[in-house]
Amino acid sequence: MQLIRYRLSSTQTVVGITEDGKLVGYIPAELHTLLGLRSEELRTRLEQAAQGQVAAFSAAEVLAPIDGDTEVWAAGVTYKRSMDARREESETPDIYSKVYAADRPELFFKAVARRVSGQEQPIAVRADSTWDVPEPELALVINAHGEIVGYTVGNDVSSRSIEGENPLYLPQAKVYAGSCALGPAITPAWEITDPYSLTMYMTIERNGETCWTGQTSVGNLHRRLDELVEYLYREDDFPGGAILCTGTALVPEHPFTLEGGDTVNITIDQIGTLRNLVVRGKAAYKTGRSNGAEKNE
């Protein structure tokens, strides 16, 4: 079972339930409303809605799996490779070693729903940045009660040149138009026996050829998933739920940088492949979103 957001009509967006890529039911509700339910209640509602009736739907109608007031947050320096990469870029490298080993994880705000790209929508690198990378991540879908209810694929696009100049520039390096993509679907947590056994792959295409490829295991994560959620919810609440990107271990080596026209493909076992075209700058991102009918709004 997987969940998708899709456009049922020009006026109605619903949460669809798929099995093996075929639509078997839907709930006429917004996803953030469902994230207000307890895990067991959500599971019961989804299983009741999945009636096994095969139906067709167009991939063009599938939206990013986030809506309403659901927020996207991210964790940093959760893999050793990420720590090494951040030390590589930074003029103050010691702070990344300290946060990697610290009890408290690094958590930062990433995006609201309207700023999240979905499948086949553009992602952007900043026009004022010289070194930019995708960051493929397992993203946790968390309900309002702090329970992990699902998993999706996340891309925490980042400017390494801006963050490397000064760690206090992290919000500018991480939070800007086109910096976040999620999708294509949510796999419920009860469908994945061991999330630490998942393998993650990334390929970057340029001019029709693969220019970078890599893979890793979520088992290399330095933090526990429930630990990250506990810190996120410790002194905050999320009535519409939250999506938490858990960090990356796939970091292209210096001096690789994303270019406009590249395509980033991120695959995670049991979840699917998120595919996005790269554009440079806010203007190109807005144009690309408009051409895609502003699929999240």
C-alpha contacts under 8 A as a table, 3 or more apart, distances in Angstrom:
res1	aa1	res2	aa2	distance
1	M	17	I	6.64
1	M	18	T	5.63
1	M	19	E	5.00
1	M	20	D	7.60
1	M	187	T	6.62
1	M	188	P	7.16
1	M	191	E	7.19
2	Q	17	I	5.76
2	Q	18	T	5.22
2	Q	19	E	6.59
2	Q	185	A	6.28
2	Q	186	I	5.51
2	Q	187	T	4.65
2	Q	188	P	6.50
3	L	15	V	6.53
3	L	16	G	5.62
3	L	17	I	4.87
3	L	18	T	6.33
3	L	185	A	5.59
3	L	186	I	4.98
3	L	187	T	6.45
3	L	188	P	7.62
4	I	15	V	5.70
4	I	16	G	5.10
4	I	17	I	6.54
4	I	18	T	7.58
4	I	62	V	6.79
4	I	63	L	7.32
4	I	64	A	7.92
4	I	65	P	6.23
4	I	184	P	7.26
4	I	185	A	5.00
4	I	186	I	6.52
5	R	13	T	6.93
5	R	14	V	5.86
5	R	15	V	4.73
5	R	16	G	6.05
5	R	31	L	7.52
5	R	62	V	5.84
5	R	63	L	5.20
5	R	64	A	6.61
5	R	65	P	5.60
5	R	66	I	7.80
5	R	185	A	7.85
6	Y	13	T	5.71
6	Y	14	V	5.79
6	Y	15	V	6.53
6	Y	16	G	6.71
6	Y	61	E	5.33
6	Y	62	V	4.27
6	Y	63	L	5.35
7	R	10	S	6.96
7	R	11	T	7.97
7	R	12	Q	6.09
7	R	13	T	4.46
7	R	14	V	6.46
7	R	61	E	5.22
7	R	62	V	6.59
7	R	63	L	7.41
8	L	11	T	7.81
8	L	12	Q	5.55
8	L	13	T	5.58
8	L	14	V	6.43
8	L	61	E	7.79
9	S	12	Q	5.12
9	S	13	T	7.04
13	T	28	P	7.44
13	T	29	A	7.67
13	T	30	E	7.26
14	V	26	Y	6.64
14	V	27	I	5.99
14	V	28	P	4.89
14	V	29	A	5.55
14	V	30	E	6.21
14	V	31	L	7.84
15	V	26	Y	5.52
15	V	27	I	5.28
15	V	28	P	6.56
15	V	29	A	6.41
15	V	30	E	6.67
15	V	31	L	6.36
16	G	23	L	6.71
16	G	24	V	7.77
16	G	25	G	5.99
16	G	26	Y	4.11
16	G	27	I	6.41
17	I	23	L	5.81
17	I	24	V	5.78
17	I	25	G	5.18
17	I	26	Y	5.49
17	I	46	L	7.43
17	I	49	A	7.79
17	I	50	A	6.34
18	T	21	G	5.64
18	T	22	K	5.11
18	T	23	L	4.33
18	T	24	V	5.44
18	T	25	G	7.15
19	E	22	K	5.28
19	E	23	L	6.53
19	E	24	V	6.63
22	K	54	V	5.99
22	K	55	A	6.40
22	K	56	A	6.72
23	L	26	Y	7.85
23	L	53	Q	7.39
23	L	54	V	5.63
23	L	55	A	5.15
23	L	56	A	6.44
23	L	57	F	7.22
24	V	50	A	5.31
24	V	51	Q	5.90
24	V	52	G	4.70
24	V	53	Q	4.85
24	V	54	V	5.19
24	V	55	A	6.54
25	G	49	A	5.52
25	G	50	A	4.57
25	G	51	Q	5.90
25	G	52	G	7.01
25	G	53	Q	6.86
26	Y	49	A	6.15
26	Y	50	A	7.07
27	I	46	L	7.85
27	I	49	A	6.61
29	A	33	T	6.85
29	A	34	L	7.37
30	E	33	T	5.44
30	E	34	L	6.83
30	E	67	D	7.06
30	E	68	G	7.62
31	L	34	L	5.17
31	L	35	L	6.37
31	L	65	P	7.64
31	L	66	I	6.67
31	L	67	D	6.32
31	L	68	G	7.83
32	H	35	L	4.92
32	H	36	G	6.69
32	H	66	I	7.25
32	H	67	D	6.08
32	H	68	G	5.90
32	H	69	D	7.08
32	H	70	T	6.18
32	H	240	G	4.78
32	H	241	G	6.44
33	T	36	G	5.36
33	T	37	L	7.56
33	T	240	G	6.56
34	L	37	L	5.57
34	L	42	L	6.75
35	L	38	R	7.72
35	L	42	L	7.87
35	L	142	I	7.26
35	L	143	N	4.51
35	L	144	A	6.07
35	L	240	G	5.99
35	L	241	G	5.37
36	G	143	N	5.90
36	G	144	A	5.10
36	G	145	H	7.45
36	G	239	P	6.40
36	G	240	G	6.04
36	G	241	G	6.64
37	L	41	E	6.09
37	L	42	L	5.71
37	L	143	N	6.90
37	L	144	A	7.28
37	L	145	H	7.92
38	R	41	E	5.28
38	R	42	L	6.08
38	R	143	N	7.13
38	R	144	A	7.92
38	R	145	H	6.73
38	R	147	E	7.66
39	S	42	L	5.12
39	S	43	R	6.16
39	S	143	N	7.59
39	S	147	E	6.78
39	S	148	I	7.93
39	S	149	V	6.02
40	E	43	R	5.06
40	E	44	T	6.22
41	E	44	T	5.19
41	E	45	R	6.24
42	L	45	R	5.17
42	L	46	L	6.18
43	R	46	L	5.22
43	R	47	E	6.12
44	T	47	E	5.22
44	T	48	Q	6.13
45	R	48	Q	5.20
45	R	49	A	6.24
46	L	49	A	5.09
46	L	50	A	6.25
47	E	50	A	5.23
47	E	51	Q	7.91
48	Q	51	Q	6.93
50	A	53	Q	7.84
57	F	61	E	7.33
58	S	61	E	5.42
58	S	62	V	7.21
59	A	62	V	5.40
62	V	119	Q	7.60
62	V	184	P	7.84
63	L	118	G	5.80
63	L	119	Q	7.14
63	L	184	P	7.80
63	L	295	K	5.94
63	L	296	N	6.36
64	A	116	V	7.04
64	A	117	S	6.27
64	A	118	G	4.01
64	A	119	Q	6.66
64	A	181	A	7.77
64	A	182	L	5.95
64	A	183	G	5.65
64	A	184	P	6.59
64	A	185	A	7.83
64	A	295	K	7.69
64	A	296	N	6.62
65	P	118	G	7.48
65	P	182	L	6.67
65	P	183	G	5.97
65	P	184	P	7.11
65	P	185	A	6.35
65	P	186	I	6.98
66	I	70	T	6.62
66	I	113	A	5.65
66	I	116	V	7.87
67	D	70	T	6.11
67	D	113	A	5.14
67	D	114	R	7.44
67	D	296	N	7.18
68	G	113	A	6.52
68	G	240	G	7.16
69	D	112	V	7.05
69	D	113	A	6.93
69	D	239	P	7.98
69	D	240	G	5.59
70	T	112	V	6.63
70	T	113	A	6.40
70	T	238	F	7.32
70	T	239	P	7.89
70	T	240	G	4.84
70	T	241	G	5.41
70	T	242	A	5.28
70	T	243	I	7.35
71	E	109	F	7.88
71	E	110	K	7.75
71	E	111	A	6.13
71	E	112	V	4.89
71	E	113	A	6.59
71	E	238	F	7.88
71	E	240	G	7.89
71	E	241	G	7.27
71	E	242	A	5.06
71	E	243	I	6.30
72	V	109	F	6.50
72	V	110	K	5.32
72	V	111	A	5.00
72	V	112	V	6.07
72	V	113	A	7.66
72	V	242	A	5.92
72	V	243	I	4.75
72	V	244	L	5.85
72	V	245	C	7.50
73	W	107	L	6.98
73	W	108	F	5.69
73	W	109	F	4.44
73	W	110	K	4.87
73	W	111	A	6.94
73	W	242	A	7.32
73	W	243	I	6.20
73	W	244	L	4.80
73	W	245	C	6.27
74	A	107	L	5.65
74	A	108	F	5.45
74	A	109	F	6.35
74	A	110	K	6.24
74	A	156	D	7.82
74	A	244	L	5.20
74	A	245	C	4.44
74	A	246	T	6.00
74	A	247	G	6.91
75	A	78	T	6.89
75	A	105	P	7.05
75	A	106	E	5.49
75	A	107	L	4.52
75	A	108	F	6.50
75	A	228	L	7.57
75	A	244	L	7.26
75	A	245	C	6.13
75	A	246	T	5.06
75	A	247	G	5.35
76	G	82	S	7.70
76	G	105	P	7.46
76	G	106	E	5.28
76	G	107	L	6.44
76	G	108	F	7.98
76	G	246	T	7.29
76	G	247	G	5.32
76	G	248	T	7.85
77	V	80	K	7.10
77	V	82	S	5.25
77	V	83	M	5.08
77	V	86	R	7.86
77	V	96	Y	6.92
77	V	99	V	7.08
77	V	100	Y	5.60
77	V	106	E	7.07
77	V	247	G	6.61
77	V	248	T	7.86
78	T	82	S	6.87
78	T	83	M	7.51
78	T	100	Y	6.43
78	T	105	P	7.79
78	T	221	L	5.95
78	T	222	H	5.26
78	T	223	R	6.04
78	T	246	T	7.22
78	T	247	G	5.57
78	T	248	T	7.24
79	Y	82	S	5.22
79	Y	83	M	6.51
79	Y	100	Y	7.92
79	Y	220	N	6.57
79	Y	221	L	5.21
79	Y	222	H	5.45
79	Y	247	G	6.93
79	Y	248	T	6.47
79	Y	249	A	5.59
80	K	83	M	5.03
80	K	84	D	6.22
80	K	100	Y	7.74
80	K	222	H	7.37
80	K	249	A	7.28
81	R	84	D	5.10
81	R	85	A	6.14
81	R	248	T	7.85
81	R	249	A	5.21
81	R	250	L	7.39
81	R	251	V	7.32
82	S	85	A	5.07
82	S	86	R	6.09
82	S	247	G	7.75
82	S	248	T	6.22
82	S	249	A	5.60
82	S	250	L	7.77
82	S	251	V	6.99
83	M	86	R	5.20
83	M	87	R	6.14
83	M	96	Y	5.84
83	M	97	S	6.49
83	M	100	Y	6.76
84	D	87	R	5.15
84	D	88	E	6.09
85	A	88	E	4.91
85	A	89	E	6.40
85	A	251	V	7.05
86	R	89	E	5.30
86	R	90	S	6.06
86	R	93	P	7.12
86	R	96	Y	6.65
86	R	164	G	7.46
87	R	90	S	5.25
87	R	91	E	7.96
87	R	92	T	7.52
87	R	93	P	4.32
87	R	94	D	7.11
87	R	96	Y	6.30
87	R	97	S	7.75
88	E	93	P	7.23
89	E	93	P	7.86
89	E	160	R	6.54
89	E	161	S	7.14
89	E	163	E	7.95
89	E	164	G	4.91
90	S	93	P	5.21
90	S	163	E	7.27
90	S	164	G	4.00
90	S	165	E	6.38
90	S	166	N	7.28
90	S	167	P	7.73
91	E	164	G	6.17
91	E	165	E	6.27
91	E	166	N	7.06
92	T	95	I	6.61
92	T	166	N	7.59
92	T	167	P	7.75
93	P	96	Y	5.88
93	P	97	S	7.31
94	D	97	S	5.36
94	D	98	K	6.43
95	I	98	K	5.06
95	I	99	V	6.25
96	Y	99	V	5.22
96	Y	100	Y	6.10
97	S	100	Y	5.17
97	S	101	A	6.43
98	K	101	A	5.37
98	K	102	A	5.90
99	V	102	A	4.91
99	V	104	R	7.43
99	V	105	P	6.59
99	V	106	E	6.73
100	Y	105	P	7.43
100	Y	222	H	7.99
102	A	105	P	6.81
104	R	231	Y	7.63
105	P	228	L	7.02
105	P	231	Y	7.66
107	L	232	L	7.22
109	F	175	V	7.83
110	K	156	D	7.94
110	K	174	K	6.68
110	K	175	V	5.60
110	K	180	C	7.38
111	A	115	R	6.09
111	A	116	V	6.73
111	A	175	V	6.76
111	A	180	C	6.93
112	V	115	R	5.68
112	V	116	V	6.85
113	A	116	V	5.41
113	A	296	N	7.10
114	R	296	N	5.76
114	R	297	E	6.06
115	R	177	A	6.58
115	R	178	G	6.79
115	R	180	C	7.25
116	V	178	G	7.15
116	V	179	S	7.77
116	V	180	C	5.29
116	V	181	A	5.31
116	V	182	L	6.84
116	V	296	N	7.45
117	S	121	Q	5.54
117	S	122	P	6.62
117	S	123	I	6.71
117	S	178	G	6.99
117	S	180	C	6.24
117	S	181	A	4.45
117	S	182	L	6.44
117	S	296	N	7.66
118	G	121	Q	5.45
118	G	181	A	5.66
118	G	182	L	5.52
118	G	183	G	5.80
118	G	184	P	6.67
118	G	274	L	7.87
118	G	276	N	7.89
118	G	295	K	7.84
119	Q	181	A	7.85
119	Q	182	L	7.42
119	Q	183	G	6.08
119	Q	184	P	5.51
119	Q	274	L	5.77
119	Q	275	R	5.70
119	Q	276	N	6.41
120	E	274	L	7.69
120	E	275	R	5.44
120	E	276	N	4.83
120	E	277	L	6.77
121	Q	275	R	7.91
121	Q	276	N	5.56
121	Q	277	L	6.67
121	Q	288	G	7.34
121	Q	289	R	6.78
121	Q	292	G	6.99
122	P	178	G	7.07
122	P	276	N	5.46
122	P	277	L	4.85
122	P	278	V	5.72
122	P	279	V	6.53
122	P	285	Y	6.36
122	P	288	G	6.13
122	P	289	R	6.82
123	I	157	V	7.75
123	I	178	G	4.63
123	I	179	S	6.09
123	I	180	C	6.90
123	I	181	A	6.93
123	I	276	N	6.24
123	I	277	L	6.17
123	I	278	V	5.06
123	I	279	V	6.25
123	I	285	Y	6.88
124	A	157	V	7.67
124	A	177	A	7.02
124	A	178	G	4.51
124	A	179	S	5.89
124	A	278	V	5.49
124	A	279	V	4.83
124	A	280	R	5.39
124	A	281	G	6.18
124	A	282	K	7.30
124	A	285	Y	6.08
125	V	129	S	7.38
125	V	132	D	6.33
125	V	157	V	7.36
125	V	158	S	7.47
125	V	159	S	7.22
125	V	178	G	7.29
125	V	179	S	7.11
125	V	258	L	7.40
125	V	259	E	7.85
125	V	260	G	7.91
125	V	278	V	7.24
125	V	279	V	6.51
125	V	280	R	5.05
125	V	281	G	6.05
126	R	129	S	5.32
126	R	132	D	7.98
126	R	159	S	7.20
126	R	176	Y	7.78
126	R	280	R	6.11
126	R	281	G	5.02
126	R	282	K	7.28
127	A	280	R	5.77
127	A	281	G	4.47
127	A	282	K	7.52
129	S	132	D	6.98
129	S	159	S	6.23
129	S	161	S	6.20
129	S	162	I	6.52
130	T	159	S	7.71
130	T	161	S	6.02
130	T	257	T	7.71
131	W	159	S	5.92
131	W	160	R	5.44
131	W	161	S	5.03
131	W	255	P	7.69
131	W	256	F	7.60
131	W	257	T	5.20
131	W	258	L	7.46
132	D	157	V	7.53
132	D	158	S	5.80
132	D	159	S	4.53
132	D	160	R	5.65
132	D	161	S	7.19
132	D	257	T	4.95
132	D	258	L	5.46
133	V	157	V	6.02
133	V	158	S	5.62
133	V	159	S	6.65
133	V	160	R	7.17
133	V	251	V	7.37
133	V	252	P	7.09
133	V	256	F	7.88
133	V	257	T	5.81
133	V	258	L	5.71
134	P	155	N	6.22
134	P	156	D	6.28
134	P	157	V	4.47
134	P	158	S	6.37
134	P	251	V	7.69
134	P	258	L	7.62
134	P	264	V	7.60
135	E	154	G	7.94
135	E	155	N	5.24
135	E	156	D	4.92
135	E	157	V	5.62
135	E	158	S	7.19
135	E	247	G	7.64
135	E	248	T	5.76
135	E	250	L	6.79
135	E	251	V	6.76
136	P	153	V	7.42
136	P	154	G	5.89
136	P	155	N	4.76
136	P	156	D	6.65
136	P	200	M	7.88
136	P	202	M	7.05
136	P	247	G	7.74
136	P	248	T	5.80
136	P	249	A	7.97
136	P	250	L	6.73
136	P	266	I	6.26
137	E	153	V	6.23
137	E	154	G	4.99
137	E	155	N	6.07
137	E	156	D	7.33
137	E	200	M	7.96
137	E	245	C	5.82
137	E	246	T	5.99
137	E	247	G	5.52
137	E	248	T	5.27
138	L	151	Y	6.92
138	L	152	T	6.36
138	L	153	V	5.39
138	L	154	G	6.03
138	L	218	V	7.71
138	L	245	C	5.95
138	L	246	T	5.82
138	L	247	G	7.39
138	L	268	I	7.55
139	A	151	Y	5.63
139	A	152	T	5.16
139	A	153	V	5.61
139	A	154	G	5.46
139	A	243	I	6.32
139	A	244	L	5.30
139	A	245	C	4.15
139	A	246	T	5.95
140	L	148	I	6.43
140	L	149	V	7.80
140	L	150	G	6.12
140	L	151	Y	4.82
140	L	152	T	6.60
140	L	243	I	5.43
140	L	244	L	5.01
140	L	245	C	6.33
140	L	246	T	7.35
141	V	148	I	5.84
141	V	149	V	5.78
141	V	150	G	4.79
141	V	151	Y	5.49
141	V	152	T	7.16
141	V	186	I	7.83
141	V	241	G	7.58
141	V	242	A	6.23
141	V	243	I	4.70
141	V	244	L	6.72
142	I	145	H	7.79
142	I	146	G	5.85
142	I	147	E	5.43
142	I	148	I	4.46
142	I	149	V	5.62
142	I	150	G	6.99
142	I	241	G	5.53
142	I	242	A	5.25
142	I	243	I	6.00
142	I	244	L	7.64
143	N	146	G	5.54
143	N	147	E	5.53
143	N	148	I	6.59
143	N	149	V	6.51
143	N	238	F	7.86
143	N	240	G	7.21
143	N	241	G	4.35
143	N	242	A	6.61
144	A	147	E	7.51
144	A	237	D	7.22
144	A	238	F	5.33
144	A	239	P	4.96
144	A	240	G	5.98
144	A	241	G	4.42
144	A	242	A	7.48
145	H	241	G	7.82
146	G	229	V	6.79
146	G	230	E	7.43
146	G	233	Y	6.58
146	G	241	G	7.86
148	I	189	A	6.65
148	I	226	D	7.93
149	V	188	P	5.71
149	V	189	A	4.92
149	V	190	W	7.55
150	G	186	I	5.95
150	G	187	T	5.36
150	G	188	P	4.02
150	G	189	A	4.25
150	G	190	W	7.76
151	Y	186	I	5.43
151	Y	187	T	5.32
151	Y	188	P	6.44
151	Y	189	A	6.49
151	Y	271	I	7.32
152	T	182	L	6.87
152	T	183	G	5.81
152	T	184	P	7.34
152	T	185	A	6.10
152	T	186	I	4.85
152	T	187	T	6.50
152	T	271	I	6.21
153	V	182	L	5.58
153	V	183	G	5.34
153	V	184	P	7.18
153	V	185	A	7.89
153	V	266	I	7.32
153	V	267	T	7.38
153	V	268	I	6.77
153	V	271	I	7.11
153	V	272	G	7.57
153	V	273	T	7.53
153	V	274	L	6.57
154	G	180	C	7.40
154	G	181	A	5.80
154	G	182	L	4.65
154	G	183	G	6.84
154	G	245	C	6.23
154	G	274	L	7.93
155	N	179	S	7.90
155	N	180	C	5.70
155	N	181	A	5.13
155	N	182	L	6.52
155	N	266	I	7.97
156	D	174	K	7.34
156	D	179	S	6.32
156	D	180	C	5.28
156	D	181	A	7.09
156	D	245	C	7.55
157	V	174	K	6.83
157	V	179	S	4.82
157	V	180	C	6.02
158	S	173	A	5.56
158	S	174	K	5.15
158	S	179	S	6.82
159	S	162	I	5.59
159	S	163	E	6.44
159	S	173	A	4.69
159	S	174	K	6.79
160	R	163	E	5.27
160	R	164	G	5.66
160	R	173	A	6.95
161	S	164	G	5.13
161	S	165	E	6.26
162	I	165	E	5.31
162	I	166	N	6.98
162	I	169	Y	6.42
162	I	170	L	7.59
162	I	172	Q	7.40
162	I	173	A	5.61
163	E	166	N	5.49
163	E	167	P	5.35
163	E	168	L	7.42
163	E	169	Y	5.35
163	E	170	L	5.23
163	E	172	Q	7.78
163	E	173	A	5.52
164	G	167	P	6.50
165	E	169	Y	7.63
166	N	169	Y	5.54
166	N	170	L	7.73
167	P	170	L	5.55
168	L	171	P	7.52
169	Y	172	Q	5.45
169	Y	173	A	6.28
170	L	173	A	4.97
170	L	174	K	6.00
171	P	174	K	5.16
171	P	175	V	5.32
172	Q	175	V	5.52
172	Q	176	Y	6.63
173	A	176	Y	7.63
174	K	179	S	6.64
175	V	179	S	6.24
176	Y	179	S	5.64
177	A	282	K	5.99
177	A	285	Y	7.23
178	G	181	A	7.78
178	G	282	K	7.43
178	G	285	Y	6.30
181	A	276	N	7.93
182	L	274	L	7.18
183	G	186	I	7.08
183	G	273	T	7.73
183	G	274	L	5.71
184	P	271	I	7.99
184	P	272	G	6.73
184	P	273	T	6.72
184	P	274	L	5.64
185	A	271	I	6.73
185	A	272	G	7.24
186	I	271	I	6.81
187	T	191	E	6.68
187	T	192	I	7.69
187	T	270	Q	7.28
187	T	271	I	5.81
188	P	191	E	5.49
188	P	192	I	7.30
189	A	192	I	5.56
189	A	193	T	7.91
190	W	193	T	6.84
192	I	195	P	6.17
192	I	270	Q	7.58
194	D	197	S	5.62
194	D	198	L	7.46
195	P	198	L	5.50
195	P	218	V	7.10
196	Y	217	S	7.22
196	Y	218	V	4.83
196	Y	219	G	4.38
196	Y	220	N	7.93
196	Y	221	L	7.88
197	S	217	S	6.65
197	S	218	V	6.28
197	S	219	G	5.82
198	L	217	S	5.89
198	L	218	V	5.63
198	L	219	G	7.39
198	L	268	I	6.74
198	L	269	D	5.65
198	L	270	Q	7.86
199	T	215	Q	7.05
199	T	216	T	5.81
199	T	217	S	4.46
199	T	218	V	6.26
199	T	268	I	5.85
199	T	269	D	5.75
200	M	215	Q	5.49
200	M	216	T	5.37
200	M	217	S	5.99
200	M	218	V	7.20
200	M	266	I	7.27
200	M	267	T	5.73
200	M	268	I	4.50
200	M	269	D	6.74
201	Y	213	T	7.56
201	Y	214	G	5.84
201	Y	215	Q	4.24
201	Y	216	T	6.62
201	Y	266	I	5.71
201	Y	267	T	5.10
201	Y	268	I	6.41
202	M	212	W	7.95
202	M	213	T	5.58
202	M	214	G	5.51
202	M	215	Q	6.32
202	M	250	L	7.51
202	M	264	V	7.22
202	M	265	N	5.59
202	M	266	I	4.54
202	M	267	T	6.40
203	T	210	T	6.62
203	T	211	C	7.63
203	T	212	W	5.62
203	T	213	T	4.30
203	T	214	G	6.68
203	T	264	V	6.09
203	T	265	N	5.30
203	T	266	I	6.74
204	I	210	T	5.74
204	I	211	C	5.77
204	I	212	W	5.14
204	I	213	T	6.42
204	I	262	D	6.70
204	I	263	T	5.65
204	I	264	V	4.67
204	I	265	N	6.32
205	E	208	G	6.11
205	E	209	E	5.29
205	E	210	T	4.36
205	E	211	C	5.62
205	E	212	W	7.24
205	E	262	D	5.54
205	E	263	T	5.07
205	E	264	V	6.55
206	R	209	E	5.35
206	R	210	T	6.24
206	R	211	C	6.09
206	R	261	G	6.94
206	R	262	D	4.87
206	R	263	T	6.76
207	N	261	G	7.74
207	N	262	D	7.42
210	T	213	T	7.16
212	W	252	P	7.30
214	G	250	L	6.53
215	Q	250	L	6.82
216	T	220	N	7.67
216	T	249	A	6.68
216	T	250	L	6.93
217	S	220	N	5.76
217	S	221	L	7.94
218	V	221	L	5.53
221	L	224	R	7.29
223	R	227	E	6.91
223	R	228	L	7.17
224	R	227	E	5.17
224	R	228	L	6.60
225	L	228	L	5.29
225	L	229	V	6.48
225	L	246	T	7.63
226	D	229	V	5.05
226	D	230	E	6.06
227	E	230	E	5.09
227	E	231	Y	6.39
228	L	231	Y	5.37
228	L	232	L	6.27
228	L	246	T	7.83
229	V	232	L	5.05
229	V	233	Y	6.17
229	V	244	L	7.82
230	E	233	Y	5.33
230	E	234	R	5.65
231	Y	234	R	4.97
231	Y	235	E	7.86
232	L	235	E	7.43
232	L	236	D	6.94
233	Y	236	D	5.01
233	Y	237	D	5.87
233	Y	238	F	7.80
238	F	241	G	4.94
238	F	242	A	6.29
248	T	251	V	7.22
252	P	256	F	6.10
252	P	257	T	7.89
253	E	256	F	5.88
254	H	257	T	7.71
258	L	262	D	6.78
258	L	278	V	7.54
259	E	262	D	5.76
259	E	278	V	6.84
259	E	279	V	7.29
259	E	280	R	7.21
260	G	277	L	8.00
260	G	278	V	5.12
260	G	279	V	4.34
260	G	280	R	5.27
261	G	277	L	6.38
261	G	278	V	5.44
261	G	279	V	6.15
262	D	277	L	5.95
262	D	278	V	5.22
262	D	279	V	7.83
263	T	275	R	7.00
263	T	276	N	5.65
263	T	277	L	4.43
263	T	278	V	5.89
264	V	274	L	7.95
264	V	275	R	5.71
264	V	276	N	5.42
264	V	277	L	6.45
264	V	278	V	7.39
265	N	273	T	6.48
265	N	274	L	5.68
265	N	275	R	4.54
265	N	276	N	6.75
266	I	273	T	5.39
266	I	274	L	5.18
266	I	275	R	6.56
267	T	271	I	7.53
267	T	272	G	5.52
267	T	273	T	4.16
267	T	274	L	6.40
268	I	271	I	5.56
268	I	272	G	5.73
268	I	273	T	6.68
269	D	272	G	6.49
279	V	284	A	6.09
279	V	285	Y	6.19
280	R	284	A	6.29
280	R	285	Y	7.22
281	G	284	A	5.70
281	G	285	Y	6.35
282	K	285	Y	5.02
282	K	286	K	6.09
283	A	286	K	5.24
283	A	287	T	6.24
284	A	287	T	5.10
284	A	288	G	6.14
285	Y	288	G	5.11
285	Y	289	R	6.15
286	K	289	R	5.09
286	K	290	S	6.09
287	T	290	S	5.12
287	T	291	N	6.23
288	G	291	N	5.13
288	G	292	G	6.36
289	R	292	G	5.00
289	R	293	A	6.46
289	R	294	E	5.20
289	R	295	K	7.53
290	S	293	A	5.01
290	S	294	E	5.26
291	N	294	E	7.44
292	G	295	K	6.31
294	E	297	E	5.79
